[in-house]
């Protein structure tokens, strides 16, 4: 209805201008007045034709160079516009509507330098171009999305706009062109080693991710080059007068559960959440093989769980899960974590990855430790945004026996993060 009214008003305005020019030429007379009339009439008549130009006959296609990428890579997009009516167009504006999660740049570990002000990463330009087709029937617009972030990105609409020379007529159309692109989360390089430290001002405990392997002595054998000194059985050595080392029977590997916090009270923590996703992905993949059973639980809008087993299918499911998960703005993580604790076996090793440490989360982790659960906490927060309550909470957790890691912008921006083995 509104579009019809605008069309009628535009037509009446063009006809009124033609009538005014004609009347002016008739009363004024002379070469100049009639020159103005015959010069502007074709332009105004072209404007009338543009009112009825069939924008719906334009065909728009979107092609991408690949549908599966890794975060930080470059996506190349090509828009093809096919015109079916051979009316000359003086200009054509093409704009691709980008998904919300594509508006920021994922510069791998360097993005964590903006952990205090993550909005500075949201500086991507619009995918927009002005073309001058005239009589061309087929047009192409290419653009690149460099440093694309993780996520299942759904490209929906393409906006096409044109008009006349004087700006009286402006025609636009939104064309639905569905394109899906899956971008996998990046991996944070973790260096596994044995290291313990205290949580103090300006210091953090290193993260423990390797399993505790308890070895039982099953017998003795002759010493071989490369055997550790602690393996030598000194009593048997003294009796036989030759070096003898112990043989060990390794116990069953301990199981691991990684829980990711998908909740936040503030939208400004979204970059810390992205770090949590990459840490969860890296810990799970690098722990796969060191543990008997690795499970990943994402607590967001809904509870989702993936258990890594032998074969690529479980890893693909984990990649799909962590590629699509979105942060939810609420404070339900502590309640969900309590529910998880009821079903958690005490012989499992628990790692909690969170970007928020509210009092409720702090109390829940303490309760888990009091229940003799082998729990570790990986906390992601900017050193400039960390509240006193959060720092005090980390100290309490550390003194209660919880292995604590605080990852800030300085540690996350490193090429490799050192982690300890429990």
C-alpha positions in Angstrom: 0.0 0.0 0.0 2.7 2.5 1.0 4.8 1.5 -2.1 1.8 2.1 -4.3 1.2 5.6 -2.8 4.9 6.5 -3.3 4.7 5.3 -6.9 1.7 7.5 -7.6 3.2 10.5 -6.0 6.5 10.0 -8.0 4.6 9.8 -11.3 2.5 12.9 -10.5 5.7 14.8 -9.6 7.3 13.8 -12.9 4.2 14.7 -14.9 4.0 18.0 -13.0 7.6 18.9 -13.9 7.0 18.1 -17.6 3.9 20.3 -17.5 5.7 23.2 -15.8 8.6 23.0 -18.3 6.1 22.9 -21.3 4.1 25.9 -19.9 7.4 27.8 -19.3 8.6 27.2 -22.9 5.2 28.2 -24.4 5.0 31.5 -22.5 8.7 32.4 -22.5 9.5 31.2 -26.0 12.9 31.4 -27.5 15.7 28.9 -28.1 16.8 28.6 -24.4 13.4 27.7 -23.0 12.7 25.1 -25.6 16.2 23.7 -25.3 15.6 23.2 -21.6 12.3 21.5 -22.3 13.6 19.0 -24.8 16.8 18.4 -22.7 14.9 17.5 -19.5 12.0 15.6 -21.0 14.0 12.5 -22.0 15.5 12.4 -18.5 12.0 12.7 -16.9 10.6 10.1 -19.3 13.4 7.8 -18.3 12.4 8.4 -14.6 8.9 7.3 -15.5 10.2 4.1 -17.1 12.3 3.4 -14.0 9.1 3.6 -11.9 7.8 0.5 -13.8 11.2 -1.2 -14.1 10.7 -4.9 -13.1 13.3 -5.3 -10.3 11.7 -8.7 -9.6 13.2 -10.1 -12.8 16.7 -9.6 -11.6 18.4 -12.9 -10.7 21.0 -12.8 -7.9 23.4 -15.6 -7.1 26.1 -15.9 -4.3 29.1 -18.2 -4.6 31.8 -18.8 -2.0 35.2 -20.3 -2.5 34.7 -22.8 0.2 31.9 -23.8 2.7 34.2 -25.1 5.4 37.0 -23.0 6.9 39.1 -22.6 9.9 38.8 -19.4 12.0 41.2 -16.7 10.8 41.1 -17.7 7.2 39.7 -15.7 4.3 36.3 -16.2 2.7 35.9 -15.0 -0.9 32.4 -14.2 -2.0 31.1 -13.6 -5.5 27.7 -12.0 -6.2 26.4 -12.4 -9.7 23.5 -10.2 -10.9 21.7 -11.2 -14.1 19.4 -8.6 -15.7 16.6 -9.7 -18.1 15.2 -6.4 -19.2 17.6 -4.5 -21.5 16.9 -1.0 -20.1 20.0 1.0 -19.6 20.9 1.5 -15.9 23.1 4.4 -15.0 24.1 3.0 -11.6 23.5 -0.1 -9.5 24.2 -0.5 -5.8 24.7 -4.0 -4.5 25.0 -4.7 -0.8 25.4 -8.1 0.8 23.8 -8.4 4.3 26.5 -9.9 6.5 25.7 -12.3 9.4 26.0 -10.8 12.9 28.9 -13.1 13.9 31.0 -12.0 10.9 31.2 -8.4 11.8 34.5 -8.8 13.8 38.0 -9.9 12.8 39.5 -13.1 14.3 43.2 -12.5 14.2 44.0 -15.7 16.0 45.9 -15.2 19.3 46.5 -11.5 18.5 42.8 -10.8 19.0 43.1 -11.4 22.8 45.1 -8.1 23.1 41.7 -6.5 22.9 40.2 -8.5 25.8 39.6 -5.2 27.6 37.9 -3.5 24.7 36.7 -6.3 22.4 34.4 -3.8 20.5 37.5 -2.5 18.7 37.6 -5.8 16.7 34.2 -5.0 15.2 35.5 -2.8 12.4 34.6 -4.8 9.3 33.4 -2.7 6.4 30.1 -3.3 4.7 30.1 -5.6 1.6 28.8 -2.9 -0.7 29.7 -1.8 -4.2 28.5 0.8 -6.8 28.5 -0.3 -10.4 27.7 1.4 -13.7 26.2 -1.3 -15.9 24.4 0.8 -18.7 23.5 -2.0 -21.1 25.4 -4.9 -19.5 23.1 -7.9 -18.6 25.5 -9.7 -16.3 27.4 -8.1 -13.5 29.7 -9.5 -10.8 30.7 -8.1 -7.4 33.5 -9.8 -5.5 34.7 -9.2 -1.9 36.7 -10.9 0.8 36.0 -11.5 4.5 39.5 -11.8 6.0 40.1 -13.2 9.5 36.6 -14.7 9.5 35.5 -15.8 13.0 34.1 -19.2 14.0 30.4 -20.1 13.6 27.8 -21.4 11.3 27.2 -18.3 9.2 24.0 -17.9 7.3 24.1 -15.3 4.5 20.5 -14.4 3.7 19.7 -11.3 1.7 21.3 -9.2 -1.0 20.1 -5.6 -1.5 20.0 -4.2 -5.0 19.2 -0.5 -5.6 19.0 1.7 -8.7 17.3 4.9 -9.8 17.3 7.8 -12.3 19.9 10.5 -12.8 18.0 13.2 -10.9 17.2 11.1 -7.9 13.4 11.4 -8.2 13.1 7.6 -8.6 14.8 5.1 -6.3 14.1 1.4 -6.7 15.4 -1.3 -4.4 14.8 -5.0 -3.9 15.9 -7.5 -1.3 16.7 -10.9 -2.8 16.8 -14.0 -0.6 19.9 -15.9 -1.4 20.7 -18.6 1.3 24.3 -19.5 1.8 25.7 -21.5 4.7 29.4 -21.4 5.7 30.8 -23.4 8.7 33.9 -22.0 10.3 35.7 -24.2 12.8 37.1 -22.8 16.0 40.8 -22.2 16.3 43.1 -24.2 18.5 45.3 -22.6 21.2 48.7 -24.2 21.3 49.2 -25.8 24.7 52.5 -27.0 26.0 52.1 -29.9 28.4 54.6 -30.1 31.2 55.0 -30.5 34.9 54.9 -27.2 36.7 53.3 -25.9 39.9 53.0 -22.3 41.1 50.9 -20.3 43.5 48.2 -17.9 42.6 49.4 -14.4 43.7 49.2 -10.9 42.4 50.5 -10.9 38.9 51.0 -14.7 38.9 48.8 -17.6 37.8 49.0 -21.3 38.4 49.6 -23.3 35.2 46.9 -25.5 34.0 47.0 -29.3 34.4 45.6 -31.4 31.7 47.4 -34.7 31.7 46.2 -37.7 33.4 47.5 -39.1 36.7 49.0 -42.5 35.7 49.6 -44.7 38.8 52.1 -47.5 38.0 52.3 -50.8 39.9 55.5 -52.8 40.1 54.9 -56.1 38.3 58.5 -57.5 38.3 62.2 -56.7 37.7 64.5 -56.9 34.7 68.1 -56.2 33.8 69.0 -52.5 33.5 68.8 -51.1 29.9 70.3 -47.8 28.7 67.7 -45.0 29.0 66.1 -46.3 32.2 65.5 -43.7 34.8 67.4 -43.8 38.1 64.2 -43.9 40.1 63.4 -47.2 38.4 66.4 -49.1 39.8 65.6 -51.8 42.4 68.5 -51.2 44.8 67.8 -54.2 47.0 67.9 -56.7 44.1 70.9 -54.8 42.6 72.8 -55.2 45.9 71.9 -58.9 46.0 72.8 -59.7 42.4 75.7 -57.2 42.2 74.3 -55.9 38.9 71.8 -53.1 38.0 68.2 -54.2 38.0 65.2 -52.0 37.2 61.6 -52.4 38.1 58.9 -53.3 35.6 55.6 -51.5 35.9 52.0 -52.3 35.1 50.1 -49.1 34.2 46.7 -48.7 35.7 43.7 -47.7 33.7 43.8 -44.1 32.6 41.6 -41.6 34.3 38.5 -40.2 32.6 38.2 -36.5 31.8 35.2 -34.1 31.6 35.5 -30.6 30.2 32.6 -28.2 31.0 32.3 -25.0 29.1 30.4 -22.0 30.5 28.1 -20.6 27.8 26.5 -17.9 30.0 27.4 -14.4 30.9 25.8 -11.4 32.7 27.4 -8.9 30.3 27.7 -8.8 26.5 31.2 -7.4 26.8 32.5 -10.8 27.8 32.0 -12.3 24.3 35.7 -12.3 23.4 36.5 -14.1 26.7 33.9 -16.6 25.8 35.5 -17.1 22.4 38.8 -17.8 24.2 36.9 -20.4 26.4 35.6 -22.1 23.3 39.1 -22.4 21.8 40.5 -23.6 25.1 37.8 -26.3 25.4 38.5 -27.4 21.8 42.3 -27.5 22.3 42.2 -29.2 25.7 39.8 -31.9 24.4 41.8 -32.7 21.3 45.2 -32.7 23.0 43.9 -34.7 26.0 42.3 -37.3 23.6 44.6 -40.3 24.1 46.0 -39.3 27.5 42.7 -40.1 29.1 40.5 -43.1 29.1 37.4 -41.2 28.2 37.0 -37.5 27.2 33.6 -35.9 27.4 32.8 -32.2 26.5 29.7 -30.6 28.1 28.6 -27.2 26.8 26.2 -25.5 29.1 24.4 -22.8 27.2 20.9 -22.3 26.1 20.6 -26.1 26.1 22.9 -28.8 27.4 25.0 -30.4 24.8 27.5 -33.2 25.3 30.0 -35.0 23.0 32.1 -38.0 24.0 35.3 -38.4 22.1 35.8 -42.0 20.9 38.1 -43.6 18.4 37.2 -42.4 15.0 36.7 -39.1 13.2 32.9 -38.9 13.8 33.1 -37.9 17.5 35.7 -35.2 16.7 33.5 -33.9 13.9 30.6 -33.7 16.3 32.7 -31.8 18.7 33.8 -29.4 16.0 30.2 -28.9 14.9 29.1 -28.2 18.5 31.9 -25.7 19.3 31.5 -24.0 15.9 27.8 -23.2 16.5 27.6 -22.5 20.2 26.5 -19.0 21.1 26.8 -17.1 24.4 23.6 -16.7 26.4 23.0 -13.6 28.5 21.9 -14.9 31.8 23.3 -16.3 35.1 22.2 -20.0 35.0 25.6 -21.6 34.8 26.0 -22.3 38.5 22.6 -24.1 38.6 23.5 -26.2 35.6 26.9 -27.0 37.1 25.3 -28.3 40.2 23.0 -30.6 38.2 26.1 -31.9 36.4 27.8 -32.6 39.7 25.0 -35.1 40.7 25.8 -37.2 37.6 29.6 -36.9 37.8 31.6 -39.8 39.0 34.3 -39.0 41.6 37.0 -40.9 39.6 36.7 -38.5 36.7 39.0 -35.5 36.3 36.9 -32.3 35.9 38.0 -29.2 34.0 35.7 -26.1 34.1 36.4 -23.4 31.5 34.6 -20.2 32.4 34.8 -16.4 31.6 32.7 -15.6 34.7 33.3 -16.2 38.3 30.3 -15.1 40.3 29.7 -16.0 43.9 27.3 -18.8 42.9 29.9 -20.4 40.6 32.6 -20.0 43.2 30.5 -21.7 45.9 29.6 -24.5 43.4 33.2 -25.2 42.6 34.1 -25.3 46.3 31.3 -27.8 47.0 32.7 -30.0 44.2 36.1 -29.9 45.8 34.6 -30.7 49.2 33.0 -33.8 47.7 36.5 -35.0 46.7 36.0 -34.2 43.0 39.3 -33.8 41.2 38.5 -30.4 39.7 40.4 -27.7 37.9 39.2 -24.2 36.9 40.4 -22.3 33.8 39.3 -18.7 34.2 39.5 -16.2 31.2 39.4 -12.5 32.1 41.2 -9.3 31.2 43.6 -8.2 33.9 42.0 -4.7 33.7 38.4 -6.0 34.1 39.0 -8.5 36.8 37.0 -7.6 39.9 38.3 -7.9 43.5 35.7 -10.5 44.3 36.9 -12.6 41.4 40.5 -12.3 42.4 39.6 -13.2 46.0 37.5 -16.1 44.8 40.4 -17.5 42.8 42.6 -17.3 45.9 40.1 -19.2 48.0 39.7 -21.9 45.4 43.5 -22.3 45.2 43.8 -22.7 48.9 40.9 -25.2 49.0 42.9 -27.5 46.7 41.4 -26.5 43.3 43.9 -26.2 40.5 43.4 -22.7 39.2 44.5 -21.0 35.9 43.9 -17.4 35.2 44.4 -16.6 31.5 44.5 -12.9 30.7 45.4 -11.0 27.5 49.2 -11.3 28.0 49.1 -15.1 28.3 46.5 -15.7 25.6 48.5 -13.6 23.1 51.5 -15.9 23.4 52.3 -18.3 20.6 52.2 -21.1 23.1 50.6 -21.4 26.5 52.4 -23.5 29.1 50.3 -26.0 31.0 51.2 -28.3 33.8 50.5 -32.0 34.3 48.7 -33.1 37.4 
